[in-house]
Amino acid sequence: MKKNSQIPNKILYAEEVFMKKRTLKYLFLIATIMFCVSSNTKVQAASDFVVKKSGQEYILTEYKGRDTTVYVPKKVTIINGAFKNNKKIKKIVLSDKVDSIYDGSFDTLKNLKEVVFSKGLTTIEKGAFRKCPKVKSIKIPKKCKYIGDYAFAGLSGLKSIKVEKGNKSFKVYKGALFNCKKTELICYPRKYSGNKVFTVPKTVKVIASYAFKDNCYLEKLIIKGDAYDGGYDDMKAFTNMKKLKTVVFKTTQKRDNISFRNCKKLKKVVLAEGTEKIVDKQFYGCKNLTTINIPKSVKIIEKNAFKGCPKLKL
């Protein structure tokens, strides 16, 4: 009698189940990898990050890794000087729990090109970015409410600033970043090429330190209102503008502190009637300045107001 050579149905079924499970396992693995890539997530060694706990906050104080793209750990809520002097990093992605970036957090990152802010970011402290010449654009997230003085002054290659739709604290107008009521002018990107002439709106009361420093494209500035330059000494808003040729004041500056130091192509200044004082170093180092009207209302011209202006004949 011949033995039945057919494989029992139970064995076939068991093999089929095994194959299906193995296939599902591989599909799950592939899907997981694709999700990680598409969602900009990456697991990096915990030892690469120095995170200190303070109350309910997790503060990233140092990054020790050597990756060119850095994904900040999910538990981190504050960035504090973590990336200073890093020469390798090209991109930093903040996790969604990061709500604050402290002073000097991105200091001297010569190869940094991109920072992806977290959705939960509310605060960018003064001087947050220093000497990061390759960052060309930034986008202020929806929940951001506070940007400190000269926060973006170190972005010497900055071409554009965007504000996420729905943000109620900031807006962009003609390339410049303002607070929502346009009473403070926070930053005008140095490499923004959209204007040759820019008018500071009458609503502006404060112009942040270094707001126009080293600007490469503006040739004429019109200042409509009585604005205050928030910068001290060498931190003035309009320092070293590369192509600026003409400045027009439409209103008397009651606080007398707006200056144009080392604007070497500046040729003409129009002061408003009612101006009473030309302050110390107001046009210091403007070596091509040849024309400025001095209204009858001017009572004081301080000692070094026109120092370094050899072509000006008063």
Order of alpha helices (4+ residues) and beta strands (2+ residues): alpha-beta-beta-beta-beta-beta-beta-beta-beta-beta-beta-beta-beta-beta-beta-beta-beta-beta-beta-beta-beta-beta-beta-beta-beta-beta
